[in-house]
Amino acid sequence: MDWTAATLAVAAVILFFRVLSSKRSDNTKRLPPGPRGLPILGNLLMVRTKPHYDLRRLARKYGPIMHLRFGLMPVIVVSSPEAAELFLKTHDLVFASRPPHEASKYISYDQQNLVFSPYGSYWRNMRKMCTLELLSNHKISTFRSMRKQELDLLVRRVRDGAAAGAAVDLTSEVTSFSTDVSCRMIIGKKYNRDDFSEKGFEATIREGMKIAAGFNLADYIPQIRGLDLQGLIKRMKVIAKDFDDFFEKIIEEHVQSRDENRVKDFVDVMLGFMGSEETHEYRVERDTIKAIILDMLVASMDTTAATIDWTLAELMRHPRVTKKLQKELEDVVGTKRMVEESDLEKLEYLDMVMKESLRLHPVGPLLIPHAAREDCTVNGFHIPKNARIFINIWAIGRDERVWTDAEKFYPERFIGIDIDVRGQNFQLIPFGSGRRGCPGMQLALTVVRIVVAQLVHCFDWELPDDMLPTELDMSDDFGLVCPRAKHLQAIPTWRLNALKMDF
Ligand code: HEM
């Protein structure tokens, strides 16, 4: 044997043992427990139209940190406050990314939005801009009088319904209110039917959200991406074109408008940063603006409306709670005027009602999927790089080990307990927590509280057709946002007789 052959033989033996030992150490990495899956599809068929229910059922068997496989992708499901804290606080930086997402590649300018953008300098820059320039306390206070105008209009519409003695479709009314407020804040005007394609603005937004939330096989088996087996790419291209035409029109109107005195909407603010990187740190291009407009519309319109809707439904089912809330409003506001945003901090029972509603009905029951940026060990379990992380906050909110009488709507459970919804108490995180937590939380809490307070202060409510409170259907509908499955209808009676409606 010459020296060259000997050296090659030794190198081959070393390589063989290296590979063997790396295989062994991979095998010793302990994944969290979970059900066995099918070849290729993995556990995809175990999750049907209501994933939050299916994943809770599985977690009851396999534990609060559970491993599944959707297609070829590892999925980790988190279902206890302690485990949520490990993922969103202890190891927040590792899990602060989002997985690749086919729908937002088409609809959101190649994931240039905030919601689905992977962790990195682009996301950090956009997140900073949104937090400091669009959603700061100062900025949202500049829209206070606009919110009041829209709320007055909502009350007026409901009062007209009260005069007719008919049931009002509260879900539709609250959704229109929320759409109008969001549009005025983000694009500076209510959306106009003529501005959009035939299908209509709201229907297109909803279709986009449905596709974005759905289980797209290509997200889990990237090798079949080009085949478009579910026909989603075709639909997404149509939606993306409709949005792009609309946003181009909006941006052009803003560029042409010279009124310096009006309150600056989000498009104005972002246009102010475009092409001025020397004076501002934000790198904003035209596609960035379009992606963020869509993000803000999607993130604010239906989340806020669905939260108000769920809360009003719980109040209809619990007349005792409604009476107690009306009493608090009479004590703090009186019966001679309507509620103002400045009253909100004094309304402690309202705060408990909102917490209880968000506990039972978080509109993002699984948060938005997070992604592992690198391999990580959590609670002794190996969490592989690129794993999708679902945090089942809906299951946590209804866990009997965490909450006494968990299924019961009982706002008094928060008396004397220091738990709020702002991301520090992991048994109640309807807005998420940590780096990816909701940047619109303050705005959302202001809007949902003022609308609920106003509608309960101004009106008494009765369910139609002699329906008993216990008969109200409370089923939900899963999507990017989880609203009530059926519209809430109720008959209002004006109760502020001392107040003339001259607004
Ligand atoms: C009641 C209303 C709302 C609820 C319950 C809610 C809840 C949430 C949740 C659960 C997340 C995901 C957190 C995570 O993945 O860890 C989120 C993200 C987000 N929310 Fe909200 N939200 C609401 C309203 C709003 C509003 C009004 C805005 C802005 C106008 C907004 C903007 C966003 C954005 C931009 C993100 C993505 C943040 C990121 O990925 O960095 N949300 N929200």
Residues whose N, C-alpha, C, O or C-beta is under 5 A from the ligand:
A	BS01	HEM	L114 V115 M296 A299 S300 T303 T304 T307 V363 G364 L367 I368 P430 F431 G432 S433 R435 R436 G437 C438 P439 G440 L443 A444
